[in-house]
Amino acid sequence: MAVLVILCGIIAIVIGVWYNINYGKFTPKIEIFSDGTGRMLFLGVSERCKKQMVRFNAEYQVGQIINYQGQKYVIEEIKPITTIDVKYLGPRHGLAAYLKRA
C-alpha cells in the first residue's frame, strides 16, 4: 500500500513538471528601479527546454511594449539568470527581461 502511495506521488510530480513545461503560464515578477528601468523575472523558465523556449519567445520578444502600472516599457534584452531563492533553499534558474521606459 505504501509503495502505491509513493508511486502515485512520483507520477503526480512528473505530470506536474511536464504540464508546466508544455502548458504552464509565464508569470513575471516585475521590478521597477528609480532610474526608469526595470526587469521582469521569469523563474523556472529554462533555456534547456526547447518547447518551453518556443512558447516563451512567442509571448515575449525584444522590442515588445509592456504596460505596467500605467507606464509603458520596452523589452530591451532577455537573458538567462540564476538567483538565490530562500523559499527553495538554493539557486533557481530563469530568464530576465530588461525594460526601459518607452
PyMOL commands that set and color helices and strands:
alter all, ss='L'
color gray80, all
select helices_A, chain A and resi 2-23+50-59
alter helices_A, ss='H'
color red, helices_A
select strands_A, chain A and resi 29-32+37-43+65-68+71-85+90-101
alter strands_A, ss='S'
color yellow, strands_A
deselect
rebuild
show_as cartoon
